[in-house]
């Protein structure tokens, strides 16, 4: 085993998160070079001891007291001695991608159970080298960022459905919730990966896409909202276009029937589509007292407050149909006679129509 005087590692690919150097034999006094974006964890006999940041270090008992204390036991302070060093890349790993391999189910309040796909980007970096080596890297020689990317992608998808259920009830609210969903997903995933010494430094939600049929329904709903009052004309034009297409493409007897029907109906359909749309007039009836036009079915006049139908003269306030002799509510008679001439009095009359006597 060669004796190393200078221990360093240069990752030309930039894709390695951790690389193990050794086991190698070094002399006390050898140089350890850790670059600006690196950290190094010193191993002996399979146990992690000192962690070095960026800089050049001379391996002495003063620089590495933990290793030095162990080294003196079997060697009596003499050199050389075997070591392993794990170099870790501490830079930000940018532009990593995540997405759903299979669609996730979402219970939509408008469309029922919907399958959704989602994708986006994220970035990460190592925060605790020793923790990462102990929980993730283990006994490997090399650990590439693509391995962490795949692992993190699965964790994001696992948290996606929970975030959707907490933040939304319908896909109609999707556009206004993108930023909130991205923030929520980042928080959920970051909590999972802090235990491995990894920090999620950025998280972006690119898009959440429902199936084509749901997208079509959403587009139609948007169009209907834009059309508003012109909906009748739109529907008539759509029907006319459909009939025109059927007339141009007859198929067998059914096609002949459709073509004939379309030919007969086309003038009326087009006339209806081009005609100005007017709202139907509301049904009204005149007030029996002040003659104001009041909506049909109203119980009282909106102008003078008089009842639109005769009420029971016995005081039970039940509407009595015209000409009825008894109240349908209390059964009491609805006619009164003049105490002087016995003439039938009209409901609410203050004077007799026969003799003029006050009632």
C-alpha positions as a Markdown table, in Angstrom:
| # | Residue | x | y | z |
|---|---|---|---|---|
| 1 | Unk | 0.0 | 0.0 | 0.0 |
| 2 | Unk | 1.5 | 3.3 | -1.1 |
| 3 | Unk | 2.3 | 5.9 | 1.5 |
| 4 | Unk | 0.5 | 9.2 | 0.8 |
| 5 | Unk | 2.2 | 12.5 | 1.6 |
| 6 | Unk | -0.6 | 14.7 | 0.1 |
| 7 | Unk | -4.2 | 13.7 | 0.5 |
| 8 | Unk | -6.7 | 15.6 | -1.7 |
| 9 | Unk | -9.6 | 14.9 | -4.1 |
| 10 | Unk | -10.7 | 16.8 | -7.2 |
| 11 | Unk | -14.2 | 16.0 | -8.6 |
| 12 | Unk | -14.1 | 16.9 | -12.3 |
| 13 | Unk | -17.7 | 15.8 | -12.8 |
| 14 | Unk | -19.1 | 17.9 | -10.0 |
| 15 | Unk | -21.8 | 15.3 | -9.4 |
| 16 | Unk | -20.3 | 13.4 | -6.5 |
| 17 | Unk | -21.7 | 14.2 | -3.1 |
| 18 | Unk | -19.2 | 12.0 | -1.2 |
| 19 | Unk | -16.1 | 10.0 | -2.2 |
| 20 | Unk | -14.0 | 7.7 | 0.1 |
| 21 | Unk | -10.2 | 7.8 | -0.2 |
| 22 | Unk | -8.4 | 4.7 | 1.1 |
| 23 | Unk | -7.8 | 2.8 | 3.2 |
| 24 | Unk | -4.4 | 4.4 | 2.6 |
| 25 | Unk | -1.2 | 4.6 | 4.6 |
| 26 | Unk | 0.0 | 8.1 | 5.6 |
| 27 | Unk | 2.9 | 9.5 | 7.6 |
| 28 | Unk | 2.5 | 11.8 | 10.5 |
| 29 | Unk | 3.2 | 15.2 | 8.9 |
| 30 | Unk | 1.4 | 14.5 | 5.6 |
| 31 | Unk | -0.7 | 17.2 | 4.1 |
| 32 | Unk | -4.4 | 17.2 | 3.8 |
| 33 | Unk | -5.9 | 19.6 | 1.3 |
| 34 | Unk | -9.6 | 20.4 | 1.5 |
| 35 | Unk | -11.0 | 22.8 | -1.1 |
| 36 | Unk | -13.4 | 25.7 | -0.6 |
| 37 | Unk | -16.5 | 23.7 | -1.4 |
| 38 | Unk | -15.4 | 20.5 | 0.4 |
| 39 | Unk | -15.4 | 19.0 | 3.8 |
| 40 | Unk | -13.4 | 15.9 | 4.9 |
| 41 | Unk | -14.2 | 13.3 | 7.6 |
| 42 | Unk | -11.2 | 11.4 | 9.0 |
| 43 | Unk | -11.7 | 7.7 | 9.6 |
| 44 | Unk | -9.5 | 5.1 | 11.4 |
| 45 | Unk | -10.5 | 1.5 | 12.0 |
| 46 | Unk | -14.0 | 2.2 | 10.6 |
| 47 | Unk | -14.7 | 5.0 | 13.1 |
| 48 | Unk | -15.3 | 8.6 | 12.2 |
| 49 | Unk | -13.1 | 11.1 | 14.1 |
| 50 | Unk | -12.2 | 14.6 | 13.1 |
| 51 | Unk | -14.0 | 16.7 | 10.5 |
| 52 | Unk | -12.1 | 19.3 | 8.4 |
| 53 | Unk | -13.3 | 22.3 | 6.6 |
| 54 | Unk | -11.6 | 24.1 | 3.7 |
| 55 | Unk | -7.8 | 24.6 | 4.1 |
| 56 | Unk | -4.4 | 22.9 | 4.1 |
| 57 | Unk | -3.7 | 20.8 | 7.2 |
| 58 | Unk | -0.6 | 19.1 | 8.4 |
| 59 | Unk | -1.5 | 15.8 | 10.1 |
| 60 | Unk | -0.1 | 16.1 | 13.6 |
| 61 | Unk | -1.5 | 15.2 | 17.0 |
| 62 | Unk | -2.2 | 18.8 | 17.5 |
| 63 | Unk | -4.3 | 19.1 | 14.3 |
| 64 | Unk | -6.1 | 15.8 | 14.7 |
| 65 | Unk | -6.1 | 15.1 | 18.5 |
| 66 | Unk | -8.8 | 12.4 | 18.3 |
| 67 | Unk | -7.0 | 10.4 | 15.6 |
| 68 | Unk | -3.6 | 11.0 | 17.2 |
| 69 | Unk | -4.8 | 9.6 | 20.5 |
| 70 | Unk | -6.0 | 6.4 | 18.9 |
| 71 | Unk | -2.9 | 6.2 | 16.6 |
| 72 | Unk | -0.5 | 6.1 | 19.5 |
| 73 | Unk | -2.1 | 3.0 | 21.0 |
| 74 | Unk | -1.0 | 0.4 | 18.4 |
| 75 | Unk | 2.0 | 2.2 | 16.9 |
| 76 | Unk | 3.5 | 3.9 | 19.9 |
| 77 | Unk | 3.5 | 7.2 | 18.1 |
| 78 | Unk | 5.5 | 5.8 | 15.2 |
| 79 | Unk | 4.5 | 6.3 | 11.5 |
| 80 | Unk | 3.2 | 5.2 | 9.1 |
| 81 | Unk | -0.5 | 4.6 | 9.9 |
| 82 | Unk | -3.6 | 3.6 | 7.8 |
| 83 | Unk | -6.5 | 6.0 | 7.5 |
| 84 | Unk | -9.6 | 6.6 | 5.4 |
| 85 | Unk | -10.9 | 10.0 | 4.4 |
| 86 | Unk | -14.3 | 10.8 | 3.0 |
| 87 | Unk | -14.4 | 14.0 | 0.9 |
| 88 | Unk | -17.8 | 15.6 | 0.7 |
| 89 | Unk | -19.0 | 18.2 | -1.8 |
| 90 | Unk | -20.6 | 21.1 | 0.2 |
| 91 | Unk | -21.7 | 23.2 | -2.8 |
| 92 | Unk | -25.3 | 23.8 | -3.8 |
| 93 | Unk | -26.6 | 21.1 | -6.3 |
| 94 | Unk | -28.9 | 23.1 | -8.5 |
| 95 | Unk | -31.5 | 22.4 | -11.2 |
| 96 | Unk | -32.5 | 18.9 | -9.8 |
| 97 | Unk | -35.8 | 17.6 | -11.1 |
| 98 | Unk | -38.7 | 15.9 | -9.6 |
| 99 | Unk | -42.0 | 14.5 | -11.0 |
| 100 | Unk | -44.7 | 11.9 | -10.5 |
| 101 | Unk | -43.9 | 8.6 | -12.1 |
| 102 | Unk | -47.5 | 7.6 | -11.6 |
| 103 | Unk | -50.5 | 10.0 | -11.2 |
| 104 | Unk | -51.7 | 10.7 | -7.6 |
| 105 | Unk | -55.4 | 10.6 | -6.7 |
| 106 | Unk | -57.1 | 13.8 | -5.6 |
| 107 | Unk | -60.7 | 14.1 | -4.3 |
| 108 | Unk | -62.0 | 17.2 | -6.1 |
| 109 | Unk | -65.2 | 18.8 | -4.8 |
| 110 | Unk | -66.3 | 19.6 | -8.4 |
| 111 | Unk | -65.0 | 16.7 | -10.5 |
| 112 | Unk | -64.8 | 13.8 | -8.0 |
| 113 | Unk | -61.7 | 11.6 | -7.9 |
| 114 | Unk | -59.1 | 13.0 | -10.3 |
| 115 | Unk | -55.6 | 11.7 | -11.3 |
| 116 | Unk | -53.0 | 14.4 | -11.2 |
| 117 | Unk | -49.4 | 14.6 | -12.4 |
| 118 | Unk | -46.9 | 17.2 | -11.2 |
| 119 | Unk | -43.3 | 18.2 | -11.8 |
| 120 | Unk | -40.8 | 20.8 | -10.7 |
| 121 | Unk | -37.2 | 21.6 | -9.7 |
| 122 | Unk | -35.3 | 21.8 | -6.4 |
| 123 | Unk | -31.8 | 22.3 | -5.1 |
| 124 | Unk | -29.9 | 20.9 | -2.1 |
| 125 | Unk | -26.7 | 21.0 | -0.2 |
| 126 | Unk | -25.0 | 19.1 | 2.7 |
| 127 | Unk | -25.3 | 20.8 | 6.1 |
| 128 | Unk | -23.8 | 18.1 | 8.4 |
| 129 | Unk | -21.0 | 16.1 | 6.8 |
| 130 | Unk | -20.6 | 13.6 | 9.6 |
| 131 | Unk | -24.3 | 13.0 | 10.0 |
| 132 | Unk | -24.6 | 12.4 | 6.2 |
| 133 | Unk | -21.8 | 9.9 | 6.2 |
| 134 | Unk | -23.2 | 8.0 | 9.1 |
| 135 | Unk | -26.8 | 7.9 | 7.9 |
| 136 | Unk | -26.6 | 7.9 | 4.1 |
| 137 | Unk | -23.1 | 7.3 | 2.7 |
| 138 | Unk | -22.2 | 4.4 | 5.0 |
| 139 | Unk | -19.6 | 2.0 | 3.5 |
| 140 | Unk | -19.9 | 3.2 | -0.1 |
| 141 | Unk | -17.0 | 4.4 | -2.1 |
| 142 | Unk | -18.9 | 7.0 | -4.0 |
| 143 | Unk | -22.3 | 8.6 | -3.6 |
| 144 | Unk | -23.6 | 10.7 | -6.6 |
| 145 | Unk | -26.3 | 13.4 | -6.4 |
| 146 | Unk | -28.5 | 11.5 | -8.8 |
| 147 | Unk | -29.0 | 8.9 | -6.0 |
| 148 | Unk | -30.2 | 11.6 | -3.7 |
| 149 | Unk | -32.3 | 13.2 | -6.4 |
| 150 | Unk | -34.2 | 9.9 | -7.0 |
| 151 | Unk | -34.7 | 9.4 | -3.3 |
| 152 | Unk | -35.9 | 13.0 | -2.8 |
| 153 | Unk | -38.2 | 12.7 | -5.8 |
| 154 | Unk | -40.1 | 9.8 | -4.1 |
| 155 | Unk | -40.3 | 11.8 | -0.9 |
| 156 | Unk | -41.8 | 14.8 | -2.6 |
| 157 | Unk | -44.5 | 12.7 | -4.4 |
| 158 | Unk | -45.3 | 11.0 | -1.1 |
| 159 | Unk | -46.0 | 14.4 | 0.4 |
| 160 | Unk | -47.8 | 15.9 | -2.6 |
| 161 | Unk | -51.2 | 14.3 | -2.0 |
| 162 | Unk | -51.2 | 15.4 | 1.7 |
| 163 | Unk | -50.4 | 19.0 | 0.6 |
| 164 | Unk | -53.1 | 19.0 | -2.0 |
| 165 | Unk | -55.7 | 17.8 | 0.5 |
| 166 | Unk | -54.7 | 20.4 | 3.1 |
| 167 | Unk | -54.6 | 23.4 | 0.7 |
| 168 | Unk | -57.3 | 22.8 | -1.9 |
| 169 | Unk | -60.8 | 21.5 | -2.4 |
| 170 | Unk | -61.0 | 21.9 | -6.2 |
| 171 | Unk | -58.8 | 22.3 | -9.2 |
| 172 | Unk | -60.5 | 25.5 | -9.9 |
| 173 | Unk | -58.4 | 27.0 | -7.0 |
| 174 | Unk | -55.2 | 25.5 | -8.4 |
| 175 | Unk | -53.7 | 28.7 | -10.0 |
| 176 | Unk | -53.9 | 30.9 | -6.9 |
| 177 | Unk | -52.4 | 28.2 | -4.7 |
| 178 | Unk | -49.1 | 27.3 | -6.6 |
| 179 | Unk | -46.8 | 29.4 | -4.4 |
| 180 | Unk | -48.5 | 28.1 | -1.2 |
| 181 | Unk | -48.3 | 24.5 | -2.3 |
| 182 | Unk | -44.6 | 24.9 | -3.2 |
| 183 | Unk | -43.8 | 26.4 | 0.2 |
| 184 | Unk | -45.8 | 23.7 | 2.0 |
| 185 | Unk | -44.0 | 20.9 | 0.1 |
| 186 | Unk | -40.6 | 22.3 | 0.7 |
| 187 | Unk | -41.3 | 22.5 | 4.5 |
| 188 | Unk | -42.6 | 18.9 | 4.6 |
| 189 | Unk | -39.7 | 17.5 | 2.6 |
| 190 | Unk | -37.1 | 19.5 | 4.4 |
| 191 | Unk | -38.2 | 18.1 | 7.7 |
| 192 | Unk | -37.7 | 14.6 | 6.4 |
| 193 | Unk | -34.2 | 15.2 | 5.1 |
| 194 | Unk | -32.8 | 17.3 | 8.0 |
| 195 | Unk | -32.3 | 14.0 | 9.9 |
| 196 | Unk | -29.8 | 13.0 | 7.2 |
| 197 | Unk | -27.7 | 16.2 | 7.3 |
| 198 | Unk | -29.2 | 17.5 | 4.0 |
| 199 | Unk | -30.9 | 20.9 | 3.4 |
| 200 | Unk | -33.4 | 21.7 | 0.7 |
| 201 | Unk | -32.2 | 25.2 | -0.3 |
| 202 | Unk | -34.9 | 25.9 | -3.1 |
| 203 | Unk | -38.1 | 24.3 | -4.3 |
| 204 | Unk | -40.2 | 25.1 | -7.3 |
| 205 | Unk | -43.5 | 23.7 | -8.4 |
| 206 | Unk | -43.5 | 23.6 | -12.2 |
| 207 | Unk | -47.1 | 22.5 | -12.9 |
| 208 | Unk | -49.9 | 20.2 | -11.7 |
| 209 | Unk | -51.8 | 18.7 | -14.7 |
| 210 | Unk | -55.1 | 16.9 | -14.5 |
| 211 | Unk | -56.2 | 14.4 | -17.2 |
| 212 | Unk | -57.2 | 15.8 | -20.7 |
| 213 | Unk | -60.9 | 15.3 | -20.1 |
| 214 | Unk | -60.7 | 17.4 | -16.9 |
| 215 | Unk | -58.6 | 20.1 | -18.6 |
| 216 | Unk | -61.3 | 20.2 | -21.3 |
| 217 | Unk | -64.0 | 20.7 | -18.7 |
| 218 | Unk | -62.0 | 23.4 | -17.0 |
| 219 | Unk | -61.5 | 25.2 | -20.3 |
| 220 | Unk | -65.3 | 25.0 | -21.1 |
| 221 | Unk | -66.1 | 26.4 | -17.7 |
| 222 | Unk | -63.8 | 29.3 | -18.3 |
| 223 | Unk | -65.4 | 30.0 | -21.7 |
| 224 | Unk | -68.9 | 29.8 | -20.2 |
| 225 | Unk | -67.8 | 32.3 | -17.5 |
| 226 | Unk | -66.5 | 34.7 | -20.2 |
| 227 | Unk | -69.6 | 34.4 | -22.4 |
| 228 | Unk | -72.0 | 35.3 | -19.6 |
| 229 | Unk | -75.2 | 36.8 | -21.1 |
| 230 | Unk | -74.3 | 35.7 | -24.6 |
| 231 | Unk | -74.6 | 32.0 | -23.6 |
| 232 | Unk | -77.8 | 31.5 | -25.6 |
| 233 | Unk | -76.3 | 32.7 | -28.8 |
| 234 | Unk | -73.2 | 30.6 | -28.2 |
| 235 | Unk | -75.3 | 27.5 | -27.7 |
| 236 | Unk | -77.4 | 28.1 | -30.8 |
| 237 | Unk | -74.3 | 28.7 | -32.9 |
| 238 | Unk | -72.7 | 25.5 | -31.6 |
| 239 | Unk | -75.8 | 23.6 | -32.5 |
| 240 | Unk | -75.9 | 25.2 | -36.0 |
| 241 | Unk | -72.2 | 24.3 | -36.5 |
| 242 | Unk | -72.9 | 20.7 | -35.5 |
| 243 | Unk | -75.8 | 20.4 | -37.9 |
| 244 | Unk | -73.8 | 22.0 | -40.7 |
| 245 | Unk | -71.0 | 19.4 | -40.2 |
| 246 | Unk | -73.5 | 16.6 | -40.2 |
| 247 | Unk | -75.1 | 17.9 | -43.4 |
| 248 | Unk | -71.7 | 18.0 | -45.1 |
| 249 | Unk | -70.7 | 14.4 | -44.0 |
| 250 | Unk | -73.8 | 12.1 | -44.6 |
| 251 | Unk | -73.3 | 8.4 | -43.8 |
| 252 | Unk | -75.9 | 5.9 | -45.0 |
| 253 | Unk | -79.5 | 6.4 | -44.2 |
| 254 | Unk | -78.8 | 7.9 | -40.9 |
| 255 | Unk | -76.5 | 10.5 | -42.6 |
| 256 | Unk | -79.3 | 11.2 | -45.1 |
| 257 | Unk | -81.8 | 11.8 | -42.3 |
| 258 | Unk | -79.4 | 14.1 | -40.5 |
| 259 | Unk | -78.6 | 15.9 | -43.7 |
| 260 | Unk | -82.2 | 16.4 | -44.5 |
| 261 | Unk | -83.0 | 17.5 | -41.0 |
| 262 | Unk | -80.1 | 19.9 | -41.0 |
| 263 | Unk | -81.2 | 21.4 | -44.3 |
| 264 | Unk | -84.7 | 22.0 | -43.1 |
| 265 | Unk | -83.7 | 23.4 | -39.7 |
| 266 | Unk | -80.7 | 25.4 | -40.8 |
| 267 | Unk | -82.5 | 28.6 | -41.7 |
| 268 | Unk | -84.4 | 28.6 | -38.4 |
| 269 | Unk | -81.3 | 27.8 | -36.4 |
| 270 | Unk | -79.3 | 30.5 | -38.0 |
| 271 | Unk | -82.1 | 33.0 | -37.6 |
| 272 | Unk | -82.3 | 32.1 | -34.0 |
| 273 | Unk | -78.6 | 32.4 | -33.5 |
| 274 | Unk | -78.4 | 35.8 | -35.2 |
| 275 | Unk | -81.5 | 37.2 | -33.6 |
| 276 | Unk | -80.9 | 39.6 | -30.7 |
| 277 | Unk | -81.4 | 37.8 | -27.4 |
| 278 | Unk | -84.0 | 39.3 | -25.1 |
| 279 | Unk | -84.8 | 38.3 | -21.6 |
| 280 | Unk | -88.3 | 36.9 | -21.2 |
| 281 | Unk | -90.8 | 39.3 | -19.6 |
| 282 | Unk | -91.6 | 38.5 | -16.0 |
| 283 | Unk | -95.3 | 37.5 | -15.3 |
| 284 | Unk | -97.1 | 40.2 | -13.5 |
| 285 | Unk | -100.7 | 41.0 | -12.3 |
| 286 | Unk | -102.3 | 44.4 | -11.3 |
| 287 | Unk | -102.9 | 45.3 | -7.7 |
| 288 | Unk | -106.7 | 45.2 | -7.1 |
| 289 | Unk | -106.4 | 48.5 | -5.2 |
| 290 | Unk | -103.8 | 50.7 | -6.8 |
| 291 | Unk | -103.4 | 48.8 | -10.1 |
| 292 | Unk | -99.5 | 48.6 | -9.8 |
| 293 | Unk | -98.0 | 45.7 | -11.8 |
| 294 | Unk | -96.8 | 43.2 | -9.2 |
| 295 | Unk | -95.0 | 39.9 | -9.8 |
| 296 | Unk | -97.4 | 37.1 | -10.1 |
| 297 | Unk | -97.7 | 35.1 | -6.9 |
| 298 | Unk | -96.9 | 38.0 | -4.6 |
| 299 | Unk | -99.1 | 38.1 | -1.6 |
| 300 | Unk | -98.9 | 41.9 | -1.1 |
| 301 | Unk | -98.6 | 44.9 | -3.4 |
| 302 | Unk | -95.1 | 46.3 | -3.5 |
| 303 | Unk | -96.5 | 49.8 | -3.9 |
| 304 | Unk | -99.4 | 50.2 | -1.5 |
| 305 | Unk | -99.0 | 47.1 | 0.6 |
| 306 | Unk | -102.6 | 45.8 | 0.0 |
| 307 | Unk | -103.1 | 42.1 | -0.2 |
| 308 | Unk | -103.1 | 40.8 | -3.8 |
| 309 | Unk | -105.9 | 38.3 | -2.8 |
| 310 | Unk | -108.9 | 38.8 | -0.6 |
| 311 | Unk | -108.3 | 37.6 | 2.9 |
| 312 | Unk | -110.7 | 35.9 | 5.3 |
| 313 | Unk | -113.0 | 38.6 | 6.8 |
| 314 | Unk | -113.1 | 36.6 | 10.0 |
| 315 | Unk | -109.5 | 37.6 | 10.6 |
| 316 | Unk | -107.5 | 34.4 | 10.1 |
| 317 | Unk | -105.5 | 36.0 | 7.2 |
| 318 | Unk | -106.1 | 33.1 | 4.8 |
| 319 | Unk | -106.3 | 34.1 | 1.1 |
| 320 | Unk | -109.8 | 33.4 | -0.2 |
| 321 | Unk | -110.4 | 32.7 | -3.9 |
| 322 | Unk | -112.7 | 35.1 | -5.7 |
| 323 | Unk | -116.4 | 34.1 | -5.2 |
| 324 | Unk | -115.8 | 31.7 | -2.3 |
| 325 | Unk | -118.6 | 31.8 | 0.3 |
| 326 | Unk | -116.5 | 30.2 | 3.0 |
| 327 | Unk | -112.9 | 30.6 | 4.2 |
| 328 | Unk | -110.7 | 27.5 | 3.2 |
| 329 | Unk | -108.7 | 28.1 | 6.4 |
| 330 | Unk | -111.2 | 28.6 | 9.2 |
| 331 | Unk | -114.5 | 27.7 | 7.4 |
| 332 | Unk | -116.3 | 30.9 | 8.4 |
| 333 | Unk | -118.7 | 32.6 | 5.9 |
| 334 | Unk | -117.2 | 35.3 | 3.7 |
| 335 | Unk | -120.4 | 37.3 | 3.0 |
| 336 | Unk | -122.1 | 39.8 | 5.3 |
| 337 | Unk | -125.5 | 41.5 | 4.9 |
| 338 | Unk | -126.7 | 45.0 | 5.6 |
| 339 | Unk | -128.4 | 45.1 | 9.1 |
| 340 | Unk | -131.0 | 47.4 | 7.6 |
| 341 | Unk | -131.9 | 46.1 | 4.2 |
| 342 | Unk | -130.3 | 42.7 | 4.3 |
| 343 | Unk | -128.4 | 43.4 | 1.0 |
| 344 | Unk | -125.1 | 41.4 | 0.6 |
| 345 | Unk | -122.2 | 43.6 | 1.5 |
| 346 | Unk | -118.9 | 43.5 | -0.4 |
| 347 | Unk | -115.8 | 42.5 | 1.7 |
| 348 | Unk | -114.5 | 45.5 | 3.5 |
| 349 | Unk | -117.5 | 47.7 | 2.7 |
| 350 | Unk | -118.1 | 50.6 | 5.0 |
| 351 | Unk | -121.6 | 51.5 | 3.6 |
| 352 | Unk | -124.4 | 49.4 | 2.2 |
| 353 | Unk | -124.6 | 49.5 | -1.6 |
| 354 | Unk | -128.4 | 49.0 | -1.4 |
| 355 | Unk | -129.6 | 51.6 | 1.1 |
| 356 | Unk | -126.4 | 53.6 | 1.8 |
| 357 | Unk | -126.6 | 52.9 | 5.6 |
| 358 | Unk | -123.3 | 52.7 | 7.4 |
| 359 | Unk | -122.2 | 49.2 | 8.2 |
